Amino acid sequence: MSPASVAEDGVTNLTYAVTLSPMVPTATTVNIATSGTAVSGNDYTGAVSTLTIPANTASATITINPTTDTTVEPDETVILTVT
């Protein structure tokens, strides 16, 4: 994941890589569950419920886009669980 944290400015995004080891010859779909204190659609966009890693490819990425707002609030978290 890069970067590990960002300002809620709508400029810098969080990119998560989901990697298969070893790489497989067929497309693989994984389920993605989101949790944490940030709210999808309010604090960020880009969350997906599934991610497909193409055949003969080691990884695919998910990008979380923090949403700009003017509300003063404590740090929030986004947790992605891959199954």
RAVENNOR-V519624 format. One line per field, one symbol per residue. psi: psi as a letter, one per 30 degrees, with the letter a starting at -180 (. if undefined). burial: I if it has 16 or more other C-alpha atoms within 10 Angstrom, else O. A space follows every 10 residues. Layout:
BEGIN
psi = ???
burial = ???
END
This chain:
BEGIN
psi = kklflllifg eklkkkkkkk jlklflkkkl kkkkaafkkk fefllfklfl kkjlkgkfll lkkkjkkklg kkllkllkkk kk.
burial = OOOOOOOIOO OOIIOIOIOO OOIOOOOIOO OIOOOOOIOI OOIIOOIOOO IOIIOOIIIO OIIIIIIOOO OOOOOOOIOI OOO
END
